[in-house]
C-alpha cells in the first residue's frame, strides 16, 4: 500500500506548464513565492488523502465480499494437494497477523503475492482471541476475519494453523494463562479438562470461518487447516496418553465439518485421515507416514529468532534457495517459509523467556515491511523457475533419478523417455519436461554431463532446467539486487514544536528538549494487595496481567546479630534457591542487587539495620515459556527456599513468613502512558544533568517524521523497560550486549546451516531500534512514555526512519536470462532460443526513484556493494549508459552485453556489470496523514 502511494506521490506532482493548470493552480501562481511550496504541498496532501481514502474503500469492498473464488474442493493424492481436482505445486509465505497492524496487512500481502507465493500461512493465537475465558477479541491486530478476507481478495490461498498450541516464540505458546487455572488440567495430553477447552476454541474458529464463508468450498481462500503443532517432539513424554491424545485431536478436528484437509506437523503417527508434514531447515529427505499422502513442508526456517543479549542469526539466501530447490527436486509439493514476514512482538507478546521484541527472523520482508534484498528477489526468481516446471512436476508420480557424479545427481520429471527428451524441440518439451541438477558437494564446483550437454554446478547448489535442456536458475548464482537499509535521523523528540520545523532538520539533534519524570513506588501502593503465609508462585498471583509482582515482608534484627556481624566481619545474605526471569532485591527502599536467569540460584549480600527492616522482592517475567511439555507447571518467580543466612542463631527460612503481594506497577495500573491519564501522574521536569535512576517513568512528546518510510525509536541509550506511544504498547526494551566473539566477517552459504553458523551483531546491544507503526502516530504531539528499570538517558533517544536508499547489483554474462522471457511467444513457438537472450540487471527503489548512479562498471569490477572498484577491463561509457537507463525512474533494466555498452575489448573474459545507485527518500514526498 505505502509503496503504491509513494509512486502516486511522485507521479502526481503539481503541473508546471500554464496550459495544464487547474483554477486552484492558477490562483497559486499569484501566491508569494515563499508560500507557494507550502500551498502546493498542502494541496498535494489533500489530493493524496482522497486517493488513499478511495483505495482504502476499494480494499474494504473487496475484503467485504462474500466470495473470492469460484467454490472449489481441496483434496490430495500421493503427489500433491488437488485444487479443484488438479495437482498443484504450492509456495506458501508465513505471516502472523498480530505481528503487524491491519494498516500494514494490504502492502504485506501485495509483496507476498509479487514475490511469487500462492498461499499465505498463519497461526491462530488463542491468548489474543480469548484473553478472558468466554470473552473473545477479534478487533484490531486480532481481526482474523479481515485478514483472511484480505488474503482471499488478493487471489491467494490460506493455510490456517489453529493449533491451538502455536509455539511461535509467542507468549505461553499461544495458550491463555487462565487455562492453567482450570482444576485438574494438564496441557496437550489425554486430559478431559484440557480437551474440553481445546475443542471449544478450535470449534469456535472453524465455525467462525464457516459463518464468514471463508472455506474453499464456499468460495473462500482456506485450503488447509492444522491441528496441534510439533507434538511429535514431546509425545513420548506422555506415554500412551500422548498417543491417545493424537488420535483424539485428529478425530475431533475432522469431525468439525470444515471440508478441507487437516495437517499435523512433525507427527510421524498422524492418523490416516490427517496429513503429516515436515518442519526444519531442510526437508528434501522427508517422507510422510503413508504413501497416499503428499510431501508437505509446513515450516521452512528461513532464519531464526533472537534472545536478549544474544547474537543475531542470519541465513544466506543461497542456502535457503538450495533447500527449497532440493525439496521440489526430490518430490515435494507444498513448501512454506517460516517466516516470510516476521514482524514485531508488540506489547508483552514475545515468548521465551528472553525473546526480543523484534521478530524479524531474517525474512524476505523485514520487521518494518521493507523488502530484504537479495533474499526476496532471489527467492522470487526461484518461485518463477518452479512455476515454469510445474506442468512437468504434476504430470508424473515420481521423477527419474540419474547419478551424475560422486556428489552430483539429477531428478527428471517427464512424461517421455529421456531419449525422446534429447530430440524434442523447445515447443514440444516446454510443458512436459523439467530437470533439477544438484551438486551437494560443500566445497567444490562440478561440471556434469546431462543428456549430452555439459553443465557447471557451483558447490552446494541446484540448477533448474524448465525444459530439461537450458538452465533457468541456479540457487547459488544471485543476480538480484542488494538493498542496504539504514536508520536515518529525521526529527528529534521534543515537546517544543518550534524545534521541529522543517528547517531544523538541517541541524539534527538526538536530544529531546523536554522530558518529564516520576518515580515508581517501591512499596504497597493500592488496596488490591493481599497478605499470605509463604511464597506464592508468580503466575498464580498475576495471571500474566503484568510482568511485575512485588513481594513484601519485614525482618527483625537484634542487637546480638549486629554484634555478631561486627565481631566476625561477616554480613548476612539473602539466598533464593531458584529465580526466573529477573528479580530485584530492595532493603529499606534501596536497590541492593538483581539476578537474571532461568531457574538460577541467587545469593545476595544485604545490609540490615537493628530493629525492623523492610525486604522487597520484585519478580519479573520476560516472556513466558512457549515450548515444551508441561507448560502449565513451568511457572515463574521463585522455586525452593528463600532464606536469610548469616544470623547469630542460624539461618531463617523466609519461605514460611508472611508476605504481602502487589501485582504490577502503580504507573501501569493508573495507565499513565495514555493521553487521558498521563496528567494524573504528578510529573516533574527532568534536567539535563540528572543522574540516571532506576524504576522511573519518563515522558515526552514528538512529531512524526515526514514521508512514508517506517518509523523506529532508537532506545540505545536506555537500560531495560517498556515503551508506549500514544497508549500503544511498543514492547519491552533491553540493551543487553551480545558476546564480542562468534561472528564471522563473511558467511559461507555452503554446507548444512544451523542457527549459530552466520550470526551477526557481536559486541553490540541485541536490539536498540523499536518499530512504531505509522498508523499509531499523529502528525504531531505524539506521547512517548517509558518505564525504565535499570537507568538510562532519555535525552539521547531519537526518532528514526528506515529506508533502503542504497541499492547494488552484480550480473555477469554467465548469469541466466530473465525467467519471464521463458513465457515470450517467440520462445514458446520455437522461433527464438533462450540461449540467444542476454542476462539482464534489474534495479528498483522500493519507495522512491533512482536519484543517482554512484558506481557503474561493465568489465571486471571487484568488491561488493558500497565497496566496488574498477578492474583492468572496464567499459568507459558504463556510468553514462546506466545513468541514462536508470536515473529518475523507480526501476530500470539493463542488458548485460557488449552491444549495450559499445565495448568489445577483453575478449575471452567473462564480463560483469556492477552498479551502485542511490534512491530518493519517501520523506521528499511529504507525510501522508
VEXSEZA-106954 format. One record per residue (C-alpha): x, y, z. Coordinates in steps of 0.001 Angstrom, whole numbers, padded with zeros to 6 digits, always signed. Layout:
N
XYZ
...
//
This chain:
929
+000000+000000+000000
+002624+002504+001083
+004788+001743-001933
+001812+002320-004224
+001003+005603-002511
+004658+006609-002794
+004553+006089-006570
+001402+008173-006805
+003032+010990-004896
+005882+011015-007362
+003697+010698-010458
+001224+013395-009421
+003379+016429-008768
+001728+019830-009310
+001847+020606-013041
+004420+023112-014302
+003046+024379-017637
+000341+027022-017625
-001885+025140-020057
-002262+022276-017563
-003042+024374-014510
-006360+023980-012752
-008130+027092-011367
-006575+026320-007997
-003147+026113-009607
-003735+029409-011447
-004512+031008-008119
-001309+029561-006705
+000668+031401-009386
-000295+034664-007757
+000802+033488-004322
+004083+034878-002939
+006976+032505-003721
+007638+031862-000030
+004161+030385+000397
+003888+028632-002944
+005680+025432-001961
+003708+025186+001275
+000367+025568-000511
+001319+023133-003219
+002396+020656-000579
-000875+021135+001255
-002949+020651-001907
-000887+017583-002777
-001541+016081+000637
-005262+016773+000338
-005330+015192-003102
-003371+012177-001892
-005619+011808+001145
-008625+011351-001115
-006701+008947-003344
-005659+006985-000263
-009203+007062+001119
-010577+005777-002191
-008020+002977-002182
-008954+002012+001353
-012627+001923+000352
-011761-000295-002607
-009846-002707-000369
-012653-002737+002191
-015157-003512-000560
-013017-006372-001782
-012474-007673+001722
-016157-007405+002470
-017196-009509-000494
-018540-012953+000360
-016852-014964-002401
-013251-014643-003570
-013047-017717-005780
-015488-019904-007585
-016163-022552-004915
-013705-025425-005192
-012831-028580-003312
-009419-029437-001906
-008187-032993-001632
-004891-034755-002217
-003160-037769-003658
+000309-039138-003027
+001893-036449-005223
+000259-033139-004291
-002697-031224-002995
-005547-031224-005504
-007079-027783-006012
-010396-028224-007796
-009200-031669-008871
-005827-030531-010238
-002430-031179-008737
-000576-028036-007683
+002959-027173-006647
+002373-024550-003962
+004669-021911-002493
+003463-020548+000853
+004525-017496+002851
+004282-017380+006645
+002964-014204+008261
+001359-013714+011678
-001387-011105+011560
-000941-009810+015175
+002734-009080+014495
+001702-006258+012153
-001072-003683+012176
-004138-004017+009951
-002924-000943+008086
+000239-002870+007161
-001560-006011+006002
-002503-004914+002438
+001050-003977+001455
+002478-007103+003074
+000041-009354+001226
+000781-007500-002020
+004532-008027-001620
+003993-011679-000795
+001998-012147-003967
+004538-010229-006035
+007219-012486-004579
+005589-015477-006234
+003688-017119-003375
+000392-018964-003907
-000532-019364-000241
-000299-017414+002998
+000103-019360+006212
-000704-018108+009701
-001249-019393+013194
-004340-018586+015270
-003410-017003+018604
-005717-018282+021329
-004485-015942+024068
-005020-012959+021800
-008532-014015+020815
-009745-015177+024246
-007806-013203+026880
-010563-013941+029388
-012434-017226+029238
-015569-016769+027171
-014701-013173+026180
-013460-013018+022589
-011373-010417+020825
-011496-010102+017056
-010573-006445+016812
-007514-004535+015607
-004479-006747+015124
-006642-009745+016078
-009263-009172+013367
-008565-012534+011791
-011654-012428+009588
-010499-009189+007994
-007058-010685+007451
-008370-013876+005841
-010686-011876+003588
-007785-009678+002521
-005812-012778+001569
-008756-014046-000462
-009329-010698-002173
-005680-010780-003282
-006203-014092-005069
-004100-016093-002617
-004967-019247-000694
-004658-019575+003089
-003309-022306+005347
-004836-021686+008787
-002929-023296+011665
-005455-023342+014505
-003296-025396+016857
-004316-024088+019315
-000772-024541+020641
+001422-022492+018313
+004888-022175+019909
+005921-019338+017519
+008179-017706+020139
+004864-016268+021314
+003963-015728+024953
+002996-019061+026572
+002943-020708+023153
-000376-019045+022390
-002199-020540+025379
-004167-018099+027550
-002719-018071+031068
-006183-018552+032584
-006115-022052+031080
-003588-023233+033684
-006006-022289+036479
-008669-024809+035459
-008801-027548+038129
-007134-030806+037148
-005842-029562+033799
-002799-030985+032040
-001853-029441+028717
-001587-031402+025485
-002345-034890+026706
-005321-037169+027220
-006792-034903+029869
-010516-034142+029858
-010380-030529+031135
-007770-029631+028516
-009526-031444+025677
-012801-029736+026546
-011219-026278+026381
-009207-027077+023270
-012230-028411+021401
-014309-025416+022396
-011784-022968+020921
-010995-024973+017776
-014716-025346+017094
-015156-021599+017665
-012581-020832+014970
-013848-023373+012452
-017406-022169+012953
-016283-018555+012507
-014549-019365+009226
-017596-021262+008010
-020012-018486+009039
-017891-015963+007152
-017807-018295+004108
-014028-018436+004063
-013530-022152+003354
-012615-023179-000190
-015879-024970-000928
-017661-021728-000023
-015513-019649-002369
-013096-018666+000371
-009291-018869+000419
-008788-021512+003151
-007414-024687+001594
-005926-026407+004637
-006162-026365+008442
-003767-027527+011141
-004468-029200+014458
-001768-029361+017152
+001809-028316+016376
+005075-030268+016533
+003529-032567+019129
+005788-035399+017999
+008683-033590+019697
+007182-034165+023152
+004687-037011+022626
+006869-039673+024222
+006888-037651+027457
+003235-038574+027965
+003462-042238+027027
+000199-043878+025982
-001778-040807+026993
+000125-038858+024340
-000738-041385+021636
-004380-041331+022673
-004367-037535+022585
-003107-037511+018986
-005936-039802+017904
-008485-037717+019804
-007231-034426+018326
-007419-035815+014795
-010923-037204+015292
-012126-034008+016938
-010763-031808+014140
-012074-033853+011234
-015452-034108+012945
-015983-030338+012759
-017029-030471+009113
-014507-027935+007782
-014428-029677+004418
-010690-029123+003773
-007664-031276+004670
-006167-031138+008153
-002432-031380+008767
-000199-032197+011745
+003458-031181+011537
+006295-033275+012949
+003814-036027+013735
+005006-039369+012410
+001991-041168+013871
-000595-038801+012388
-003752-040822+011666
-004535-041825+008103
-007023-039001+007540
-004534-036364+008706
-001610-035149+006604
+001754-035160+008333
+004342-032545+007420
+007968-031586+007932
+009425-028608+009820
+013114-027722+009599
+015928-026092+007653
+015906-028942+005121
+013048-031296+004267
+014069-032864+000946
+014529-036221+002682
+011147-036172+004434
+008534-038764+003545
+005012-038873+005027
+003826-041853+007050
+001576-043106+004256
+002099-043464+000506
-001256-041843-000091
-000109-038506+001350
+001859-035795-000468
+005163-034356+000775
+004481-031132+002686
+006914-028697+004333
+004960-026520+006760
+007944-024668+008250
+010983-023848+006153
+013065-021989+008740
+014330-019100+006664
+016151-017584+009635
+015936-017877+013408
+014680-015991+016436
+016830-013860+018758
+017209-013639+022540
+018162-010639+024657
+021930-010467+024938
+022344-012865+022022
+023871-012613+018585
+021516-012061+015635
+021182-015111+013330
+021056-014778+009554
+020615-017458+006916
+022158-016927+003448
+019637-016844+000641
+021776-019231-001414
+021264-021904+001229
+017526-021200+001531
+017157-021481-002242
+019215-024678-002259
+016942-026245+000375
+013744-025280-001464
+015014-026420-004855
+016114-029745-003354
+012686-030178-001780
+010858-029861-005099
+013607-031809-006865
+013008-034804-004626
+009220-034907-004778
+007987-032100-002523
+004770-030308-003426
+003895-027730-000711
+006535-025542+000922
+006026-022710+003409
+008569-020124+004525
+008670-019623+008271
+008751-016640+008227
+008226-014682+005018
+007396-011686+007201
+008193-011934+010891
+007044-008585+012258
+007087-007314+015824
+006208-008730+019234
+004184-005725+020309
+003223-005375+023950
+004156-008412+026025
+003515-010995+023306
+007104-012250+022919
+007693-015685+024372
+010802-017198+025730
+011790-016480+028193
+014055-013669+026967
+012974-013366+023302
+013405-009871+021922
+010658-007558+020725
+011714-007785+017091
+010620-010923+015245
+012409-010008+012035
+013582-013613+011530
+015867-012539+008634
+012756-012871+006475
+012334-011726+002846
+010151-008886+004154
+011701-007297+007220
+010074-006327+010506
+009137-002916+009114
+007568-004222+005910
+010525-003447+003618
+011937-005965+001169
+015124-007688+002305
+017249-007906-000800
+018679-010057-002229
+016644-012628-000262
+013233-011536-001544
+014335-011190-005173
+016398-014371-005400
+013527-016398-003959
+011082-014704-006326
+013204-015962-009199
+013231-019431-007643
+009453-019439-007418
+009208-018384-011061
+011511-021232-012063
+009454-023762-010090
+006260-022480-011698
+007811-022955-015139
+008453-026565-014106
+005001-027127-012578
+003348-028723-015647
+006036-031397-015653
+006142-031752-011875
+002431-032565-011641
+002357-034753-014754
+004259-037680-013266
+004063-039518-009976
+007802-039578-009329
+010983-038355-011027
+013611-040377-012827
+016880-040359-010903
+020298-040045-012562
+023711-040205-010884
+025920-037510-012393
+028982-037768-010161
+030109-038716-006645
+028078-035869-005113
+026039-034801-008118
+022632-036044-009211
+019656-035236-011396
+015935-035721-010990
+013931-035565-014200
+010183-035059-014453
+008971-036068-017911
+006117-037949-019473
+008510-039079-022198
+011650-041182-022008
+014985-039407-021647
+015981-040492-025132
+012878-038811-026536
+013598-035712-024480
+017028-035269-026084
+015412-034922-029517
+012488-032714-028532
+012249-029105-029689
+011581-026321-027227
+007908-026064-028280
+007391-029778-027854
+009007-030112-024468
+008357-026901-022582
+005319-028171-020690
+006350-031793-020384
+009898-031960-019064
+011802-030359-016191
+015081-031333-014583
+016911-030465-011372
+020689-030904-011305
+022197-030871-007823
+025746-030581-006560
+025712-031401-002860
+029485-031053-002507
+030070-028378+000124
+033401-027223-001292
+033904-027868-004990
+032114-026858-008163
+031467-029632-010667
+030972-029913-014395
+028491-032657-015199
+027114-034128-018393
+023342-034392-018600
+021542-035604-021724
+024670-034977-023766
+025285-031405-022588
+027771-030045-020069
+026589-028020-017065
+028670-026239-014466
+027268-026555-010956
+028615-024359-008143
+029125-026127-004806
+026030-026718-002685
+023653-025685-005448
+020780-026798-007633
+020261-025832-011257
+016704-025854-012556
+016115-026679-016217
+012461-025902-017041
+012803-027612-020440
+015359-030282-019466
+017931-028502-021630
+018540-024891-020658
+019320-023642-017185
+016811-021107-015952
+018046-020754-012387
+020835-021797-010059
+020381-021477-006315
+023951-020209-005748
+024032-017589-008515
+022378-014456-007172
+021551-011883-009828
+019003-009825-007960
+019857-006513-006318
+021118-005929-002785
+019447-003202-000729
+021344-001526+002087
+018968-000478+004844
+019723+002409+007132
+018113+004163+010058
+018047+007872+009272
+017615+010629+011814
+014612+012717+010828
+013169+014641+013763
+014370+014966+017363
+011991+014112+020150
+010756+017360+021705
+007784+018926+023384
+008503+022338+021913
+007018+022226+018418
+009157+025170+017358
+012255+022993+017350
+010629+020568+014927
+010055+022884+011999
+011326+021563+008665
+014301+023926+008590
+015579+022458+011860
+016129+019128+010117
+019276+020627+008600
+020740+020620+012105
+019557+017331+013600
+019928+016677+017286
+019191+013455+019128
+018490+015261+022400
+014914+015973+023394
+014313+019493+024619
+011982+018469+027384
+011396+015301+029344
+009333+014756+032458
+009738+012097+035106
+008043+010399+038041
+009363+007629+040296
+007660+004273+040616
+006568+003488+044156
+008707+000835+045880
+006067-000074+048456
+002484-001263+048757
+000506+001251+046728
-003067+000005+046317
-005876-001692+048175
-005633-004658+045826
-002675-006097+047721
-003081-009111+049976
-001048-010964+052577
-000415-014690+052674
+001716-017166+054558
+004623-018358+052431
+005860-017781+048874
+003196-017923+046166
+004021-018813+042588
+004283-015718+040366
+001746-016607+037650
-000789-017883+040164
-000889-014348+041522
-000513-012173+038394
-002317-014354+035828
+000112-012580+033484
-001752-009281+033785
+001662-007698+034303
+005317-008684+034105
+005795-007453+037648
+004963-008927+041040
+006043-007346+044351
+006773-009461+047438
+006952-007519+050755
+007985-008785+054188
+009656-007484+057341
+012730-008791+059118
+013640-008070+062741
+017342-007809+063532
+018541-007910+067159
+021490-006174+068772
+023109-009605+069103
+023016-010076+065323
+024685-006700+064735
+027381-007512+067286
+027916-010951+065741
+028476-009485+062271
+030876-006857+063576
+032874-009301+065680
+033215-011861+062889
+033448-009380+059992
+030648-011126+058127
+027437-009926+056547
+024025-011512+056147
+022849-012713+052746
+019569-013442+051063
+019585-016835+049373
+016930-017897+046837
+017184-021461+045523
+015706-020748+042075
+014921-017478+040301
+013268-016815+036967
+013439-014480+034878
+014518-011332+036738
+014462-010406+040411
+015411-007137+042103
+016081-007036+045845
+015296-003900+047878
+016186-003437+051542
+014634-000464+053316
+013760+001145+049989
+017226+000791+048444
+018040-001448+045494
+020559-003986+046799
+021020-006403+043934
+019471-008127+040909
+019598-011508+039232
+018756-012595+035685
+018359-016190+034553
+016155-019195+034119
+015782-021031+037409
+019155-019935+038746
+020313-019597+042338
+020710-016154+043885
+022934-015300+046841
+022750-011587+047595
+024645-009937+050490
+022428-007323+052155
+022795-004594+054759
+020330-004762+057608
+019743-002368+060499
+018933-003100+064101
+015170-003425+064544
+012627-003725+061730
+013813-003947+058106
+011607-003983+055026
+012585-006585+052429
+011050-006200+048966
+011467-008638+046085
+010358-007545+042613
+009850-010601+040422
+009615-010072+036647
+008748-012212+033674
+010346-011543+030278
+008068-013653+028120
+006510-016911+029256
+007824-020295+028192
+006465-021147+024740
+007913-024593+024025
+007999-027993+025676
+005858-030328+027721
+004107-029378+030963
+003844-025668+030236
+001133-025424+032870
+003698-026421+035507
+006565-024227+034367
+005568-021130+036300
+007662-018076+037107
+009152-016180+040024
+010734-018383+042713
+011106-022072+043451
+012515-023731+046527
+013511-021923+049673
+014148-018254+050363
+016364-017874+053415
+018290-015257+055335
+021745-016559+056191
+024487-015331+058479
+022432-014663+061623
+023854-015447+065070
+021248-018092+065816
+021323-019671+062339
+019519-019238+059067
+015926-018036+058866
+013539-019644+056396
+011664-016681+054927
+009616-019026+052740
+007322-019535+055730
+006993-015857+056622
+004051-013596+055992
+004385-011867+052619
+002303-009069+051145
+001700-009283+047399
+001147-006449+044923
+000596-007092+041214
+002049-004679+038681
+003387-001135+038721
+001457+001822+040020
+002061+003734+036780
+000933+000684+034837
-002247+000382+036926
-003030+004105+036537
-002315+003900+032782
-000135+006981+032863
+001070+006017+029380
-002285+007077+027876
-003149+010637+026872
-006222+010838+029105
-004454+009530+032229
-000922+010826+031894
-001548+014136+033642
-002620+012325+036825
+000890+011017+037475
+002453+014088+039076
+005254+014529+036555
+008200+016848+037208
+010701+018278+034725
+013836+016249+034118
+017047+018248+034000
+019905+017540+031601
+022314+016929+034457
+020023+014476+036269
+021684+011223+037293
+020033+008177+035643
+017792+006460+038161
+016162+003073+038422
+012428+002289+038417
+011486+005612+036867
+008834+006730+034401
+009693+009214+031640
+007520+011008+029127
+007891+013438+026267
+006146+014408+023029
+007420+014206+019477
+006323+014971+015938
+006019+012305+013264
+008770+012222+010627
+007693+013180+007125
+007442+010756+004257
+006234+007184+004135
+009250+005304+005460
+008679+003115+008546
+009389+004730+011903
+011521+003447+014781
+012577+004597+018224
+016285+004445+018970
+016395+003353+022613
+020094+002510+022667
+020685+004997+025484
+018270+003255+027838
+018603+000166+030034
+015628-002174+030469
+011937-001435+030482
+008835-000962+028383
+007662+001745+025969
+004298+003164+024882
+003435+005600+022080
+000023+007253+022221
-001090+004460+024549
+000066+001681+022197
+002468-000745+023842
+005530-000864+021598
+007013-003699+023641
+009811-004496+026037
+013248-002983+025500
+016603-004087+026895
+020114-003072+025860
+021837-006314+026808
+025019-006662+024762
+025823-009742+022678
+029143-011565+023198
+032067-009985+021357
+033126-013229+019722
+031410-015768+017489
+030546-013610+014461
+032071-014220+011050
+033295-011436+008767
+031808-013316+005827
+029160-016000+005748
+029793-019070+003626
+026481-020368+002357
+027938-023786+001599
+027111-026681+003885
+024396-027502+006358
+023018-024453+008149
+022350-024077+011859
+021306-021036+013870
+024855-020400+015085
+026517-020516+011667
+026093-016992+010331
+025443-014815+013371
+025996-011066+013388
+025995-008077+015749
+028693-009331+018121
+029641-006869+020853
+026535-004713+020315
+023172-004492+022066
+020887-007144+020628
+018183-004590+019834
+018114-000799+020005
+015516+000051+017316
+011839-000446+018065
+009158-000284+015390
+006430+002327+015794
+003721+001697+013162
+002734+004903+011378
-000940+004126+011955
-000287+004617+015681
+001072+008116+015135
-000440+011561+014801
+001128+014344+012777
+002435+015981+015949
+002417+015808+019751
+002779+012043+019987
+003015+010902+023596
+006004+008694+024397
+006130+007089+027843
+008872+004796+029128
+009213+002752+032271
+012936+002375+032939
+014145-000260+035418
+017934-000045+035406
+018781+003540+034484
+019257+005272+031143
+019475+008627+029395
+016177+009580+027725
+017728+012758+026313
+019660+010606+023836
+016536+008916+022441
+015721+009799+018848
+013067+009012+016292
+014358+007476+013062
+013043+006255+009740
+014112+003059+007998
+014771+003004+004277
+016792+001367+001524
+018414+004333-000180
+021425+002394-001482
+020901-000431-003944
+023526-002505-005747
+023656-005348-008204
+026228-007529-009947
+025237-009533-013030
+027665-011262-015358
+027468-012709-018835
+027357-016140-017202
+024069-015392-015463
+020842-016625-016974
+018284-014653-018989
+015289-013231-017109
+012852-016007-016261
+009932-014043-017629
+011492-014412-021086
+010618-018116-020964
+006992-017126-021489
+007643-014951-024542
+005625-016150-027565
+008695-016465-029816
+010362-018792-027341
+007223-020843-026851
+006837-021262-030592
+010485-022175-031025
+011295-019119-033142
+013876-017952-030604
+016192-019861-028287
+016594-018828-024680
+020355-019006-025287
+020003-016025-027616
+018656-013822-024794
+021142-011793-022750
+021179-011734-018943
+019612-008587-017531
+020124-006424-014460
+017056-005058-012711
+017309-002164-010256
+014335-000866-008294
+013775+001640-005500
+011141+000461-003090
+009741+003846-002040
+011229+006431-004375
+013199+006946-007561
+016772+006346-008594
+018438+009651-007774
+021991+008943-008931
+024374+006231-010046
+027278+006146-007626
+029262+003424-009397
+028931+001548-012660
+031413-000670-014417
+030966-003182-017217
+034066-005336-017396
+035879-006951-014474
+034920-004870-011423
+035747-006220-007980
+034403-005806-004457
+030890-005766-003088
+028100-003285-002524
+029454+000100-001363
+032981-001238-001937
+033069-001693-005714
+036254-000823-007617
+037283-000838-011266
+039094-003821-012718
+041621-003979-015524
+038770-004396-018001
+036264-001513-017945
+033859-000031-020490
+034416+003765-020408
+030728+004514-021032
+029481+002318-018193
+028385+005188-015943
+026673+007158-018691
+024853+004105-020074
+023486+003113-016682
+022648+006716-015717
+020622+007240-018896
+018740+003994-018310
+018021+004453-014633
+018164+007966-013212
+014748+009447-012459
+012989+006081-012686
+011551+003840-009994
+013126+000853-011746
+015254+000084-014767
+016553-002858-016794
+019994-003139-018411
+021021-005987-020686
+024443-007483-019990
+026019-007356-023431
+028826-005707-025358
+026299-004094-027688
+024660-002128-024880
+027955-000681-023648
+029631-000333-027067
+032523-002321-025717
+034188-005364-027186
+037589-005369-025517
+038855-008016-023120
+037824-010805-025429
+037782-014191-023776
+036947-012625-020423
+033546-013097-018819
+032369-009567-018176
+030258-008359-015274
+028167-005254-014721
+028391-003870-011179
+026214-000921-010164
+025614+001082-007008
+022704+003529-007037
+021068+005937-004638
+017301+006176-004211
+015347+009201-003082
+013748+009037+000340
+009993+008979+000671
+010334+011934+003040
+010788+014031-000099
+007119+013423-000877
+005732+014600+002446
+003915+012686+005172
+000559+011205+004211
-001709+011724+007237
//
